Amino acid sequence: MHQASIDIPAADGAADGYFVKPDGPGPYPGILLFMDAFGVRPRLREMADRIAARGYAVLVPNLFYRNQASPLVSPEELSDAEKRGAAFGRLMPMMQTLTADRVVADTNAYLDFLAAQDGVAPGPVGAVGYCMGGRNALIAMSALPDRIAVLGSFHAGRVVTEEENSPHLAVGSITGEVYFGHADNDGSMTPENIAALEKALTEAGVKHTSELYEGAPHGFTMSDTAMYDEAGEQRHWAALFDLLDRTLPHP
């Protein structure tokens, strides 16, 4: 595979990131992978490689480029519960400054960059998001329905809030398909939140699947953290590839 650490022109500067695609001319459908709060790191590159091996060109930008270049955390901060909490506290202000307007502006830039790469198929792309990335990917898809054809979101948080700009309130513009794999007993996405999201998607006529991964905690796909759940991770790969294979056929 072709693998590269790169700088991506973004709305307010250059975002460091990772790009991977299969060897060969393609063209390969594009995938924009929205990171979790812990950023672009070996685990996310490994996940991008697995998607690319399926026949896709995958771009993973550092969404916090305005604040800090990668790496955002150390391995010890991921594996140690106390240190992970402290790291999350340090990252929270970065999450709060990543407004919906910034997400959309950056996503347009990321998609322009992805489309310009050799071997990337023209047309709408797929989005894959984890934790906060699932929320940001939904915001981007709702704002750019002509550029993002499908979304796979896993253990996303704060998709439904009491705020007037809650992401679930904007889904009426979506023309593609979405999949949500929810973590069990997740304070950032409660059963009531899940029901509200499903209601909004249904009323908007959005083709969607929303599933609860029973026993899988928030962050269950991330094998470099203590929240990892192997069964949940394997289920997520099956669901994601079923979704992408149907909606974005690849060589």
C-alpha positions in Angstrom: 0.0 0.0 0.0 0.9 3.6 -0.4 1.2 5.2 3.1 2.3 8.8 3.8 2.3 11.2 6.7 1.3 14.5 5.1 0.3 18.1 5.6 -3.2 19.0 4.4 -4.3 22.5 3.5 -7.2 23.3 5.9 -9.3 26.3 6.6 -6.9 28.0 9.1 -3.5 26.5 8.2 -2.0 23.1 7.5 -3.4 20.0 9.3 -0.9 17.2 9.8 -2.4 13.8 8.9 -2.1 10.4 7.3 -3.0 9.2 3.8 -3.1 5.6 2.6 -4.4 3.8 -0.5 -3.8 0.5 -2.2 -1.0 0.0 -4.7 -2.2 0.3 -8.3 -3.9 3.0 -10.4 -7.4 2.6 -8.9 -9.5 4.7 -8.9 -10.3 4.0 -5.3 -13.3 5.6 -3.5 -12.3 8.2 -1.0 -12.8 7.8 2.8 -12.4 10.7 5.3 -11.7 9.3 8.7 -12.7 11.6 11.6 -10.5 10.9 14.6 -11.4 10.4 18.2 -10.2 13.0 20.8 -6.8 11.2 21.2 -5.9 12.1 17.6 -3.8 10.7 14.8 -1.6 7.9 16.2 -0.5 4.4 15.4 -3.9 2.9 16.2 -5.8 5.2 13.8 -3.2 4.6 11.1 -3.7 0.9 11.6 -7.4 1.3 11.2 -7.0 3.4 8.1 -4.7 0.8 6.6 -7.4 -1.9 7.2 -10.0 0.2 5.4 -7.5 1.0 2.5 -6.7 -2.7 2.1 -10.4 -3.2 1.3 -10.0 -1.0 -1.7 -10.3 2.6 -0.5 -8.2 5.8 -0.3 -8.3 7.0 3.3 -7.4 10.4 4.6 -7.0 10.9 8.4 -6.5 14.6 9.3 -5.6 16.0 12.7 -8.8 17.9 13.5 -7.0 19.8 16.3 -4.3 21.2 14.0 -5.1 24.7 15.2 -4.0 23.8 18.7 -1.3 21.1 18.4 0.3 18.9 15.9 0.3 15.1 16.4 1.0 13.2 18.6 -1.6 14.6 21.0 -1.1 12.0 23.7 1.5 9.5 24.8 0.9 5.7 24.9 1.0 5.9 28.7 -1.8 8.5 28.7 -4.0 6.0 26.8 -3.3 2.9 28.8 -3.3 4.4 32.4 -6.8 5.4 33.6 -5.6 8.3 35.7 -3.3 9.7 33.1 -6.0 9.2 30.4 -8.3 11.4 32.4 -5.7 14.1 32.7 -5.1 13.9 29.0 -8.7 14.2 28.2 -8.9 17.3 30.4 -6.1 18.8 28.4 -7.8 17.9 25.1 -11.3 19.2 26.1 -10.6 22.8 25.3 -9.5 21.7 21.8 -12.8 19.9 21.4 -14.7 22.9 22.5 -13.0 25.2 20.0 -13.8 22.8 17.1 -17.1 24.5 16.3 -19.6 23.2 13.6 -18.5 26.0 11.3 -14.9 25.0 11.6 -15.7 21.4 11.1 -17.5 22.2 7.8 -14.8 24.6 6.6 -12.1 22.1 7.3 -14.0 19.2 5.8 -14.4 21.1 2.5 -10.7 21.6 2.5 -9.9 18.0 3.3 -12.3 16.7 0.6 -10.6 19.0 -1.9 -7.2 17.6 -1.0 -8.5 14.0 -1.1 -10.1 14.5 -4.5 -6.8 15.9 -5.9 -4.8 12.8 -5.0 -3.8 10.3 -7.8 -5.9 7.2 -7.9 -8.9 8.7 -5.9 -12.2 8.2 -7.6 -14.2 11.3 -8.4 -17.5 12.0 -6.7 -18.8 11.8 -3.2 -16.8 10.0 -0.5 -17.5 8.0 2.6 -17.0 9.3 6.2 -16.0 7.1 9.2 -16.0 8.6 12.6 -15.1 7.4 16.1 -16.2 9.0 19.4 -16.2 12.8 18.8 -15.3 12.0 15.2 -18.8 10.4 14.8 -20.4 13.6 15.9 -18.2 15.8 13.6 -18.7 13.5 10.7 -22.5 13.8 11.0 -22.2 17.6 11.2 -20.1 17.5 8.0 -22.4 15.1 6.1 -25.5 17.2 7.0 -23.8 20.4 5.7 -22.2 18.7 2.6 -24.7 16.1 1.4 -23.5 16.3 -2.1 -19.9 15.5 -1.0 -20.4 12.8 1.6 -22.5 9.8 0.5 -22.3 7.5 3.5 -21.3 7.6 7.2 -20.2 4.9 9.5 -20.2 6.3 13.1 -19.1 4.3 16.1 -19.4 5.1 19.9 -20.2 8.8 19.0 -21.0 11.2 21.8 -23.0 14.3 22.0 -24.9 13.7 18.8 -28.0 14.7 20.6 -27.9 17.7 23.0 -30.2 20.3 24.4 -28.6 23.0 22.3 -30.4 24.6 19.4 -27.6 23.5 17.0 -27.6 19.9 18.2 -26.2 17.7 15.3 -29.3 15.5 15.2 -31.5 18.5 14.3 -29.8 19.0 10.9 -30.1 15.5 9.5 -32.9 16.5 7.1 -30.5 17.6 4.5 -28.8 14.1 4.3 -29.3 12.2 1.0 -27.0 9.3 1.7 -27.0 6.4 4.2 -25.8 6.5 7.8 -24.9 3.8 10.3 -24.6 4.3 14.0 -23.0 1.7 16.3 -23.7 3.0 19.9 -21.7 2.1 23.0 -23.6 0.6 25.9 -24.2 2.6 29.1 -22.6 5.7 27.5 -23.3 8.9 29.3 -22.5 11.0 26.2 -25.2 9.1 24.2 -27.9 7.8 26.5 -30.9 5.6 25.5 -33.0 8.7 25.3 -30.4 10.4 23.1 -30.4 7.3 20.8 -34.1 7.3 20.5 -34.1 11.1 19.7 -31.5 10.5 16.9 -33.5 7.6 15.5 -36.7 9.6 15.5 -35.0 12.5 13.7 -33.5 10.3 11.1 -36.8 8.5 10.5 -38.8 11.7 10.3 -36.3 13.1 7.8 -36.5 10.0 5.6 -32.8 9.2 6.0 -31.8 5.7 5.2 -30.2 4.5 8.4 -29.2 1.8 10.8 -28.8 2.4 14.6 -27.6 -0.4 16.8 -26.6 -0.8 20.4 -23.5 -2.8 21.1 -24.5 -4.3 24.4 -21.7 -4.6 26.9 -19.3 -2.5 24.8 -18.1 0.8 26.5 -17.5 4.2 25.0 -14.4 3.9 22.9 -14.8 0.1 22.3 -12.9 0.0 19.0 -9.7 1.5 20.3 -7.3 -1.3 21.1 -4.7 1.1 22.5 -7.0 2.2 25.4 -8.5 0.5 28.4 -12.0 0.9 26.9 -11.3 -1.7 24.2 -13.8 -4.4 23.6 -12.7 -7.1 21.1 -16.2 -8.4 20.3 -17.4 -4.8 19.7 -14.4 -4.0 17.5 -15.0 -7.1 15.3 -18.7 -6.4 15.0 -17.9 -2.8 14.0 -15.6 -4.0 11.2 -18.3 -6.3 9.8 -20.9 -3.5 9.9 -18.6 -0.9 8.4 -17.4 -3.0 5.5 -21.0 -4.2 4.8 -22.0 -0.5 4.6 -19.1 0.7 2.5 -19.2 -2.3 0.1 -22.8 -1.6 -0.7 -22.6 2.2 -1.0 -19.1 2.8 -2.4 -18.2 -0.1 -4.6 -14.4 -0.5 -5.0 -12.1 -2.1 -7.5 
